[in-house]
Amino acid sequence: MTDVLPPPATSRPPLASEQEAREVAEAAREQEWQAPSFVRELFEGSFRLDLVHPFPDMSPTDVERARPFMARLERFLAEQVDSDRIDREGKIPPEVIQGLRDIGAFGIKIPEEYGGLGLSQTAYTHAIAMVTSIDGNLTALLSAAQSIGVPQPLKIFGTPEQKQRYLPRLATGAVSAFALTESNVGSDPAAMQTTAVRSEDGTHYVLNGEKLWCTNGTIAELMVVMARTGPKKITAFIVEADWPGVEVVRRLHFMGLKALENGIIRFTNVKVPAENVLWGEGKGLKLALITLNTGRLTLPASAVAGSKRALEMARRWAAERVQWGQPIGKHDAIAQKLGRMAADIFAMEAVADLASLLADRGNADIRLEAAMAKMWNTEVGWRIVDDALQIKGGRGYETADSLRSRGERPDPIERMMRDYRINLIFEGSSEIMRLFIAREAVDTHLAVAGALIDPKTPAGRKVAALARAGWFYATWYPRLWVGLRGRLGYGEFGPLAPHVRFVDRSSRRLARTLFHCMVRFGPKLEKRQAVLGRLVEIGAELLAITAACSQAQAMVRQDPANRGPLELADLFSRHARRRVEERFASVFDNDDVATYAVAQQVLREEHAWLEQGMVRRPDDR
């Protein structure tokens, strides 16, 4: 076999079928649950409070190890980073990147034996949150390099030789990237066209293809590249950017994060040594999913930091700005926003910290907790940033440079909105997160009764599956109607006990409702994504209530004089309980079918008359 292969075809290849996409996705899933999961238990009607309460905490050793770095990072961000300049020029100054290297910010989680700081996951997310409070572009740089870039999968799956070769470089500041997305590949990797063909002597692979939206790709020294190595095999490779055939086609530009080093990367007959395969052939997608279990935890923490900054600017303005004889924060319309923002931020931080601390503890499967934290925190944070702009009014819409030019405080809310919006898309969009969580939530039911709804299952196996399912549900379902803690349980939570009891009751109701949906919709349930989304949202709210109440109790136990955590957790839980009830009510009583029908009419251009009155653009077809 020759080492020089023809370049990839320019015509669009056929896309994967629904069945092919499903098979690839299922093969990439973690099939087993080796450790307990609080969220998984919620969906099965079991409120395993012991898995998350008492609220975990960083060990004193971890805190002390992180303290010097956190102090260096805070001082550097305050003294050396001009975020308005970065946004204005669309580039992170080289001296800023070098300064981050000098303080060890590219090796936060890399073990000390390889030259890194060796800090915990929680310390890392706290550090990235601190970065986010100043500039989202730096967050993207550091997070893409460490959360999903080369260091994380290398730590988990790399061979000793791979770690020794690459981790020291990464710890000292070699920027890394992750290359998965293609023009036809987003959440559906079955359509991947990048290929890696093994040489006849087995010493290397020849890599060909093109990757889209590769964050850090334009400045990366190293990258993890996903490529097809067989009909249903996707493999992860460590690729060096200066190898022959690796080309940065162009840097891309976006609505926000103006300094994001994101681009199109092309690979033309790139020779990748066989020893640069990560984990093994065909394990690339599973590697990516496992990496994201912790990789996603950066975004929930970043959402907290951005929301805190938004609240700071909003409450200061609401206290200073006087209209109709009093500060606008005294007016109920603004006060309602401020109160909800504060309560939501408290819960967001509890959810983010809980997920990171569980990851550090190492005795829990956090795939659902991480996905929920990412989905829920980024969506709540978006509402908080939006409310902050609304509170500041025209001054929120005006740029920081413009405000500064006329002597006003240059609060960068306009920039925050542009930068924040991508969080609902990065590392799994909100819609994909709902589907991912829903799939994992029904895993037990598919294991018990999946054969009954699979049209490919032979009749004999269906009979056996029916007997097995009948026995399981005969014992499982009745338990969902009985609460062992009753109306008087969880007294240790004091004034928050009613909220914890609500989660206990609602977890059983959630499991019953999920079962009822499976009975009612059968195999078609997977197509009822709006229904599944409501069930996932209920689970997320129950997780947030639990985290907020547990965190509040831990904080009050440390400082009994500070009742603030109880007040914020109580207010958040009140709001969350109303949202849970609304979603339960709309699981079966909704307008999903009518809405879907209209959407299909829109796709068929049956309502194109709505678009009359517009000026047609030259590129419209």
Summary of the structure (lengths in Angstrom):
residues: 621
radius of gyration: 25.5
end to end distance: 44.6
largest distance: 82.7
contacts: 2074
relative contact order: 0.10
helix: 60%
strand: 10%
